Amino acid sequence: MKKNKLLAAMCAAALAIGTFAVPTYAEAGDGCVDFEDGNFSFVTMKTEGEADADASELSVVDFNGSKALSVKIVDATLTPKVWFHAEQIWAPSDLAKIKRVTIDCTVASQDGTTAPGWNGGAIGTDGLDAAGEAAPAWAQSDYTGPEEYTNPVSTTATLERKFLLPTQMWTEDTVTAQLLLMRWSNTVPAILYLDNITAYDADGNIIPATYPSGASADAPAAAPAGDGATTAASTGNTPAIIMATVMLLAGGTAIISRRRNRK
């Protein structure tokens, strides 16, 4: 009876450790586009027929401890127009549920010494149905920030596009959905770092991004984890190791019990 209680206590303790040892960072990016896989195949610069549009250079880079989409502005007097192809990011059945979208934005000067100064722009949306009709028509939300007049790198601001009216929302008939982030021209050549693109429904629930996993043809390949720093905790495999330990302990207890019964 005592050994059964001991085994139960060990299992309960191990399960408790497994519950609290799972890294919380694994949940932080759930459902959002965080660029950790290097994929940005669903993002392009909108320049065709746009005389004021900058042909900014897109890439996925290491920034502030994680991956981010880098938008390197070529001509600071023009407006970068970053086109997120929403129909490639979220499932078609989910587009009509999206009530707002947030994007984390950090601005840095390209020379690494000049402060990027004022930063502002707009996030606009529209769409087309299969017949080429508006679904919905163009509408936008203006933003200001992040601003930085002292340091070469700004703090991170969460920019937001709210669909204030039902007529602004994508519909079940939307087949081409544009989410366009624009940054108004500035005299300082800058880089925008965009991350954690997240969609929410009317109740504030995250609508999971379902874009295909894997590196974009234009994105850098992910480096293998060969630095010896990968551990069970960092990969989320702690619970599996703990359960294996529990099974080992249980087997050892059973062997001891059988040996005692033979005496």
C-alpha positions, 0 to 999 in steps of 0.5 A, a space after each residue: 500500500 505504501 509503495 502505491 502511495 509513493 508511486 502515485 505521489 511521484 506521478 503527481 509531482 512529475 505531472 505537476 512539473 510537466 504542467 509548469 515546465 512547458 515554455 510559455 513563449 510557445 503560446 505567445 505566438 499562437 495564431 499570429 504571423 511571427 515570421 519564425 519560419 522565414 516565410 514571407 511569401 504572402 507579402 509584397 510591395 505594392 508599386 505597380 501604378 503607384 507613383 508615390 510608392 517606394 520599392 522597399 526591400 523585404 526580408 526576414 531578419 533576426 531582430 530583438 531576440 526573434 525573427 521579424 519582417 524587415 522593410 528597408 526603405 529605398 527612397 525616404 521621400 516615397 511611401 512604402 506600401 506593404 501588401 499583406 495578401 490576407 487571403 493567403 494568411 487566413 482561411 477563406 472561411 475566416 476572412 469574414 470573421 475578422 474584426 481587427 488586425 494588429 501589427 507590431 512595428 519598430 522603426 530604426 534608421 539605416 545608418 544606426 546613429 540618426 533617430 528615425 523621428 516621426 513615424 505615421 501612416 495608415 493601414 487600409 483594407 479592401 477586397 474583390 469577389 470572383 466577379 471582380 466587384 469590391 468586397 469590401 471597398 477601400 477603407 483605412 485606419 490612420 496611425 501615429 507611432 512609434 516615434 523616436 527623436 533620440 535613439 536610432 531604434 524606436 520602441 515597439 508600437 502595436 498598430 491596429 486596423 479596426 473594421 468599424 462598420 460591417 461594410 468594411 469587413 471582408 465577406 464570404 465572397 472575398 477571394 482577394 483580400 488586401 491588408 496594406 500598411 503604409 508609412 508616410 514619407 520621412 527624410 530619414 532612411 529607415 527600416 520598418 520591423 514588422 512582427 506578430 500580425 494577429 487577427 481577432 473576431 468580434 469577441 476578441 478571440 484570435 483567428 489563427 493564421 493558416 498560411 503554408 509553413 516553410 521558408 519563402 523562396 526569397 527568405 533566408 533558410 532557417 539555420 539548424 540548431 547546432 550550437 548545443 544550446 537546444 534543450 528539452 525545455 527550449 523545444 517543449 519536450 519537457 513533458 515527454 521526458 518527465 513521462 518517460 521518467 515516470 514510466 521508468 520509476 513505475 517499472 522500477 517499483 514493480 520490479 522491486 515489488 516482485 522481488 519482495 513477493 518472491 522472498 
